[in-house]
Amino acid sequence: MNYRIFILVLGTFIIGTDDFVIAGILTSLAEDMNVSIAMAGQLVTAFAIAYAIGAPVLGTITFNIPLKALLVVSMLIFTIANGFSAIVPSFGWLFVTRVVAALAAALFTPLAMAASASLVPVTMRGRALSFIITGITVGLILGAPIGTWVGNTISWRYSFALVSLVSLITTIGVFIMLPKIEREAYISLKERLKSFNKTILLTLSVSIIATTGGFMTYTYIAPIITTITDIENISIFLLLLGIGALFGNLVGGYFTDRIGAPKTLMLTLAGFGMLLIAFSMLTLLNPSALSIALVSLVALLWGIPGFGMNPALNSYLISLSPHHASMILSFSASALYLGIGLGAVIGGGVISISSIDYVGLISGILVGIAFMIFTFVQHFFVKKRELK
């Protein structure tokens, strides 16, 4: 494996950290900025929707710019945005810096994938791409708990300062280590959209709805866990969730190869929905050693189906249109981030209208809806294929 890939992995790692750390510092950030938990959660919405829109649009309009230059500039902008996030005087300005950081991340991540594929032989491209994606997962496993610990021990502003520092190191590393990389053939946004059909759109809707359900709970995981356990610094719980997520990626890939993407996706959606509902059930307990143990168990298990569905979903999408795999996967990433943003919005609405105790329940119901839609999609796709 080309050692230069690891500087790109560091980039996706810090982007994943920046994305996921918000959940861990949400309570302290809301208190310091004098806004509600639901309002603070909209920072996740801003980041996710900006990323979802920015990935395909920015990737198209910046196509004629050299790849290495774009990687350096996008990571530099990401560095500056997070640096300003650490010193902003108001919530409004923090909102702006989060959008800028998301747009920079939306440009960097697909470019990092393209660069990694060009740095290795064709026979190693799959592993190179998996390394880049693993960087984001490690951001959840390691980066988010560290950032949460820093934010809750010192100040949430230091979480962004830490992200900015590592991003600056990444920017310098990309500039020094990467060679000039040729761009692939240009494909317009209009051409990308031509590869879509009803089955692909419905499958992407499964991703959006399931992710919305999952991130309804994840965005507000800090106050949820604090309510159940009476523990304010939840970094250890985020670490457990991250370990489950890493294991889930591996298990999801394994079962996708062994029993097929459709069965794997249905199993993970069913398990994911039940574990999300468990968070609402645990709010019925009084804070105790038992509640801490149960939350730890649910957090660890949650990451397995929650992240295990991703390999199955992407494999299924590729099977629907193998000749347009890269384009479909770019929209799959956009669907993922759109779901993240919607999760923060709907979760905030649930908290405002009722109580944080119901967030897990509504999350599980949404994932159940995603399960039913995919059951229909799979039946429709198989039946249509058999008729041909």
C-alpha positions as CSV (number, residue, x, y, z in Angstrom):
1,M,0.0,0.0,0.0
2,N,1.4,3.4,-1.0
3,Y,2.3,5.3,2.2
4,R,1.0,8.6,0.8
5,I,-2.6,7.3,1.2
6,F,-2.2,7.6,5.0
7,I,-2.2,11.4,4.8
8,L,-5.5,11.2,3.0
9,V,-6.8,8.8,5.7
10,L,-5.8,11.4,8.3
11,G,-7.9,13.9,6.4
12,T,-11.0,11.7,6.4
13,F,-10.4,10.8,10.1
14,I,-10.4,14.5,11.2
15,I,-13.5,15.1,9.0
16,G,-15.3,12.2,10.7
17,T,-14.1,13.5,14.1
18,D,-15.5,17.0,13.4
19,D,-18.8,15.6,12.2
20,F,-19.4,13.2,15.2
21,V,-17.9,15.2,18.1
22,I,-20.8,17.6,18.1
23,A,-23.0,15.0,19.7
24,G,-20.7,14.6,22.6
25,I,-20.3,18.4,23.4
26,L,-23.9,19.4,22.5
27,T,-25.0,20.0,26.1
28,S,-22.0,22.2,27.1
29,L,-22.1,24.1,23.8
30,A,-25.9,24.8,24.2
31,E,-25.4,26.1,27.8
32,D,-22.4,28.3,26.8
33,M,-24.2,29.7,23.8
34,N,-27.4,30.1,25.7
35,V,-29.5,28.2,23.2
36,S,-31.7,25.1,23.6
37,I,-30.5,21.6,23.0
38,A,-32.8,21.3,20.0
39,M,-31.4,24.6,18.6
40,A,-27.8,23.5,19.1
41,G,-28.6,20.2,17.4
42,Q,-29.3,22.2,14.2
43,L,-25.5,22.6,13.9
44,V,-25.6,18.9,12.8
45,T,-28.3,19.8,10.3
46,A,-26.3,22.6,8.8
47,F,-23.2,20.5,8.4
48,A,-25.0,17.5,7.0
49,I,-27.2,19.3,4.5
50,A,-24.3,21.5,3.3
51,Y,-22.3,18.3,2.8
52,A,-25.1,16.6,1.0
53,I,-25.6,19.4,-1.5
54,G,-22.0,20.4,-1.7
55,A,-20.6,16.9,-2.6
56,P,-22.1,16.5,-6.1
57,V,-22.3,20.3,-6.9
58,L,-18.8,21.3,-5.9
59,G,-17.3,18.1,-7.4
60,T,-18.8,19.1,-10.8
61,I,-18.0,22.9,-10.8
62,T,-14.4,22.4,-9.7
63,F,-13.6,19.6,-12.1
64,N,-11.0,21.6,-14.2
65,I,-8.9,22.4,-11.1
66,P,-5.9,20.1,-10.4
67,L,-6.8,17.4,-7.9
68,K,-3.9,18.0,-5.6
69,A,-4.5,21.8,-5.4
70,L,-8.2,21.1,-4.6
71,L,-7.2,18.7,-1.8
72,V,-4.9,21.3,-0.3
73,V,-7.3,24.2,-0.6
74,S,-10.3,22.2,0.7
75,M,-8.4,21.0,3.8
76,L,-7.0,24.5,4.4
77,I,-10.5,26.0,4.3
78,F,-11.7,23.2,6.7
79,T,-8.8,24.1,9.0
80,I,-9.7,27.8,9.0
81,A,-13.4,27.1,9.5
82,N,-12.8,25.0,12.5
83,G,-10.3,27.5,13.9
84,F,-13.0,30.2,13.7
85,S,-15.5,27.7,15.3
86,A,-13.3,27.7,18.3
87,I,-13.4,31.5,18.8
88,V,-16.8,32.7,17.4
89,P,-18.7,35.1,19.7
90,S,-22.2,33.9,18.8
91,F,-24.3,30.9,17.8
92,G,-25.1,32.5,14.5
93,W,-21.4,32.7,13.5
94,L,-20.8,29.1,14.7
95,F,-23.6,28.1,12.3
96,V,-21.8,29.8,9.4
97,T,-18.4,28.2,10.2
98,R,-20.1,24.8,10.4
99,V,-21.5,25.2,6.9
100,V,-18.1,26.3,5.5
101,A,-16.4,23.3,7.2
102,A,-19.0,21.0,5.7
103,L,-18.6,22.3,2.1
104,A,-14.8,21.9,2.4
105,A,-15.3,18.3,3.8
106,A,-17.7,17.6,0.9
107,L,-15.1,18.5,-1.6
108,F,-12.1,16.8,0.1
109,T,-13.6,13.3,0.8
110,P,-14.6,12.3,-2.8
111,L,-11.3,13.7,-4.0
112,A,-9.4,11.7,-1.4
113,M,-11.1,8.6,-2.7
114,A,-10.1,9.4,-6.3
115,A,-6.6,10.2,-5.3
116,S,-6.2,7.0,-3.3
117,A,-7.3,4.9,-6.2
118,S,-4.8,6.6,-8.5
119,L,-1.9,6.0,-6.1
120,V,-2.1,2.2,-6.2
121,P,-2.4,-0.6,-8.8
122,V,-5.8,-1.5,-10.1
123,T,-5.7,-4.7,-8.0
124,M,-5.4,-2.7,-4.8
125,R,-8.0,0.1,-5.4
126,G,-10.7,-1.6,-3.3
127,R,-8.4,-1.7,-0.3
128,A,-7.3,1.9,-0.9
129,L,-10.9,3.1,-1.0
130,S,-11.7,1.1,2.2
131,F,-8.8,2.8,3.9
132,I,-10.3,6.2,3.1
133,I,-13.7,5.3,4.4
134,T,-12.2,3.7,7.5
135,G,-10.7,7.0,8.3
136,I,-14.2,8.4,8.9
137,T,-15.2,5.4,11.0
138,V,-12.0,5.8,13.2
139,G,-13.1,9.4,13.6
140,L,-16.2,8.1,15.3
141,I,-14.3,5.4,17.3
142,L,-11.3,7.5,18.4
143,G,-11.6,11.1,17.4
144,A,-15.1,11.8,18.7
145,P,-14.5,10.4,22.2
146,I,-11.2,12.3,22.5
147,G,-12.8,15.5,21.2
148,T,-15.7,14.9,23.6
149,W,-13.4,14.4,26.5
150,V,-11.5,17.6,25.7
151,G,-14.6,19.5,25.2
152,N,-16.2,18.5,28.4
153,T,-13.0,18.6,30.5
154,I,-11.9,22.1,29.3
155,S,-14.3,23.7,26.9
156,W,-16.2,22.7,23.8
157,R,-14.1,25.4,21.9
158,Y,-11.0,23.3,22.4
159,S,-12.7,20.4,20.6
160,F,-12.8,22.6,17.4
161,A,-9.3,23.9,18.1
162,L,-8.0,20.3,18.2
163,V,-9.8,19.5,14.9
164,S,-8.2,22.6,13.4
165,L,-4.7,21.6,14.5
166,V,-4.9,18.1,13.0
167,S,-6.4,19.6,9.9
168,L,-3.5,22.0,9.5
169,I,-1.1,19.1,9.8
170,T,-3.1,17.2,7.1
171,T,-3.0,20.3,4.8
172,I,0.8,20.5,5.1
173,G,1.1,16.7,4.6
174,V,-1.0,16.7,1.5
175,F,1.0,19.6,0.0
176,I,4.4,17.9,0.7
177,M,3.6,14.2,0.2
178,L,1.2,13.9,-2.7
179,P,2.4,14.0,-6.3
180,K,0.6,15.6,-9.2
181,I,-2.5,13.4,-9.9
182,E,-4.4,13.3,-13.2
183,R,-8.2,13.8,-13.2
184,E,-10.6,11.3,-14.6
185,A,-12.9,12.0,-17.5
186,Y,-15.4,14.8,-16.9
187,I,-19.0,13.8,-16.3
188,S,-21.6,16.5,-16.0
189,L,-24.2,16.6,-13.2
190,K,-26.9,16.0,-15.8
191,E,-25.1,12.9,-17.1
192,R,-24.8,11.6,-13.5
193,L,-28.6,11.9,-13.0
194,K,-29.3,9.8,-16.1
195,S,-28.2,6.7,-14.4
196,F,-31.0,6.9,-11.9
197,N,-34.3,4.9,-12.0
198,K,-37.2,4.3,-9.5
199,T,-35.5,1.4,-7.8
200,I,-32.3,3.4,-7.1
201,L,-34.3,6.4,-5.9
202,L,-36.4,4.2,-3.5
203,T,-33.3,2.5,-2.2
204,L,-31.7,5.9,-1.6
205,S,-34.8,6.9,0.3
206,V,-34.2,3.8,2.5
207,S,-30.8,5.2,3.3
208,I,-32.2,8.7,4.1
209,I,-35.0,7.4,6.3
210,A,-32.8,4.9,8.2
211,T,-30.0,7.5,8.7
212,T,-32.6,10.0,9.8
213,G,-33.8,7.6,12.5
214,G,-30.3,6.7,13.6
215,F,-29.0,10.3,13.8
216,M,-32.2,11.5,15.6
217,T,-30.8,9.6,18.6
218,Y,-27.1,10.1,17.9
219,T,-27.3,13.9,17.7
220,Y,-28.9,14.1,21.1
221,I,-27.1,11.1,22.6
222,A,-25.4,13.2,25.3
223,P,-28.6,14.5,27.0
224,I,-30.2,11.1,26.4
225,I,-27.4,9.1,28.1
226,T,-27.1,11.8,30.9
227,T,-30.9,11.4,31.6
228,I,-30.5,7.6,31.9
229,T,-27.2,7.4,33.8
230,D,-26.7,10.8,35.4
231,I,-23.2,10.9,33.7
232,E,-22.4,14.1,31.9
233,N,-19.1,13.2,30.2
234,I,-20.3,10.4,27.7
235,S,-16.9,9.9,26.0
236,I,-16.7,6.3,27.1
237,F,-20.1,5.5,25.7
238,L,-19.1,7.1,22.4
239,L,-16.0,4.9,22.4
240,L,-18.2,1.8,22.9
241,L,-20.5,2.9,20.0
242,G,-17.4,3.4,17.8
243,I,-16.1,0.0,18.5
244,G,-19.4,-1.5,17.6
245,A,-19.4,0.6,14.4
246,L,-16.0,-0.7,13.3
247,F,-17.1,-4.3,14.0
248,G,-20.4,-3.6,12.2
249,N,-18.5,-2.5,9.1
250,L,-16.6,-5.7,9.0
251,V,-19.6,-7.9,9.8
252,G,-21.8,-6.1,7.3
253,G,-19.2,-6.7,4.6
254,Y,-18.8,-10.3,5.6
255,F,-22.5,-11.1,5.5
256,T,-23.1,-9.1,2.3
257,D,-20.6,-11.5,0.6
258,R,-22.0,-14.6,2.4
259,I,-25.8,-14.2,2.3
260,G,-26.3,-11.3,-0.1
261,A,-26.8,-7.6,0.3
262,P,-30.7,-7.7,0.5
263,K,-30.8,-10.2,3.4
264,T,-28.0,-8.4,5.2
265,L,-29.7,-5.0,4.8
266,M,-33.0,-6.3,6.1
267,L,-31.4,-8.0,9.1
268,T,-29.4,-4.8,10.0
269,L,-32.4,-2.5,9.6
270,A,-34.5,-4.8,11.9
271,G,-31.8,-4.9,14.6
272,F,-31.0,-1.2,14.3
273,G,-34.7,-0.3,14.9
274,M,-35.0,-2.4,18.0
275,L,-31.8,-1.0,19.5
276,L,-32.9,2.6,18.9
277,I,-36.2,1.9,20.7
278,A,-34.2,0.5,23.6
279,F,-32.9,4.0,24.4
280,S,-36.4,5.2,25.0
281,M,-37.1,2.1,27.1
282,L,-34.0,2.8,29.3
283,T,-35.2,6.3,30.2
284,L,-37.8,4.5,32.3
285,L,-35.0,3.4,34.7
286,N,-33.6,5.4,37.5
287,P,-29.9,6.3,37.2
288,S,-28.0,3.3,38.7
289,A,-25.2,0.8,38.0
290,L,-27.8,-1.3,36.1
291,S,-28.8,1.6,33.9
292,I,-25.1,2.4,33.2
293,A,-24.4,-1.3,32.3
294,L,-27.5,-1.4,30.0
295,V,-26.6,1.8,28.2
296,S,-23.1,0.6,27.7
297,L,-24.4,-2.7,26.2
298,V,-26.9,-0.9,23.9
299,A,-24.3,1.7,22.8
300,L,-21.9,-1.2,21.9
301,L,-24.5,-3.2,20.0
302,W,-26.1,-0.2,18.3
303,G,-23.0,0.4,16.1
304,I,-23.1,-3.1,14.7
305,P,-26.4,-2.9,12.7
306,G,-26.2,0.9,12.4
307,F,-22.9,0.7,10.4
308,G,-23.3,-2.9,9.2
309,M,-26.0,-1.8,6.8
310,N,-23.7,0.5,4.9
311,P,-21.7,-2.1,3.0
312,A,-24.9,-4.0,2.2
313,L,-26.7,-0.8,1.0
314,N,-23.9,0.3,-1.2
315,S,-23.4,-3.2,-2.6
316,Y,-27.1,-3.3,-3.5
317,L,-27.0,0.1,-5.1
318,I,-24.0,-0.9,-7.3
319,S,-25.9,-4.1,-8.3
320,L,-28.7,-1.9,-9.7
321,S,-26.4,0.0,-12.1
322,P,-22.9,-1.5,-12.2
323,H,-21.8,0.8,-15.0
324,H,-22.5,3.9,-12.9
325,A,-21.2,2.7,-9.6
326,S,-19.0,5.8,-8.7
327,M,-21.8,8.2,-9.5
328,I,-24.4,6.3,-7.6
329,L,-22.1,6.0,-4.6
330,S,-21.5,9.8,-4.6
331,F,-25.3,10.3,-4.3
332,S,-25.4,7.6,-1.7
333,A,-23.0,9.7,0.4
334,S,-25.3,12.7,-0.2
335,A,-28.3,10.7,1.0
336,L,-26.4,9.7,4.1
337,Y,-25.7,13.3,5.0
338,L,-29.2,14.4,4.2
339,G,-30.4,11.8,6.6
340,I,-28.0,13.1,9.3
341,G,-29.4,16.6,8.8
342,L,-33.0,15.5,8.9
343,G,-32.3,13.5,12.0
344,A,-31.2,16.5,13.9
345,V,-34.2,18.5,12.8
346,I,-36.8,15.9,13.6
347,G,-35.1,14.9,16.8
348,G,-35.1,18.6,17.9
349,G,-38.8,18.7,17.0
350,V,-39.6,15.7,19.1
351,I,-37.8,17.2,22.1
352,S,-39.5,20.5,21.7
353,I,-43.0,19.0,21.3
354,S,-42.8,16.2,23.9
355,S,-39.6,15.0,25.6
356,I,-36.2,13.6,25.0
357,D,-37.5,10.3,26.3
358,Y,-39.3,9.7,23.0
359,V,-36.4,10.3,20.6
360,G,-35.3,6.7,20.6
361,L,-38.9,5.4,20.0
362,I,-39.5,7.7,17.0
363,S,-36.0,6.8,15.7
364,G,-36.9,3.1,15.8
365,I,-40.2,3.7,14.1
366,L,-38.5,5.6,11.2
367,V,-36.0,2.7,10.8
368,G,-39.0,0.4,10.7
369,I,-40.5,2.4,7.9
370,A,-37.1,2.1,6.0
371,F,-37.3,-1.6,6.5
372,M,-40.8,-1.8,5.0
373,I,-39.8,0.4,2.0
374,F,-36.8,-1.8,1.3
375,T,-38.9,-5.0,1.6
376,F,-41.1,-3.5,-1.2
377,V,-38.1,-2.4,-3.3
378,Q,-36.6,-5.9,-3.0
379,H,-39.8,-7.6,-4.0
380,F,-40.3,-5.2,-6.9
381,F,-36.7,-5.6,-8.1
382,V,-36.7,-9.3,-7.9
383,K,-40.1,-9.7,-9.5
384,K,-39.1,-7.4,-12.4
385,R,-35.8,-9.2,-12.9
386,E,-37.6,-12.6,-13.0
387,L,-40.0,-11.4,-15.6
388,K,-37.2,-10.4,-18.0
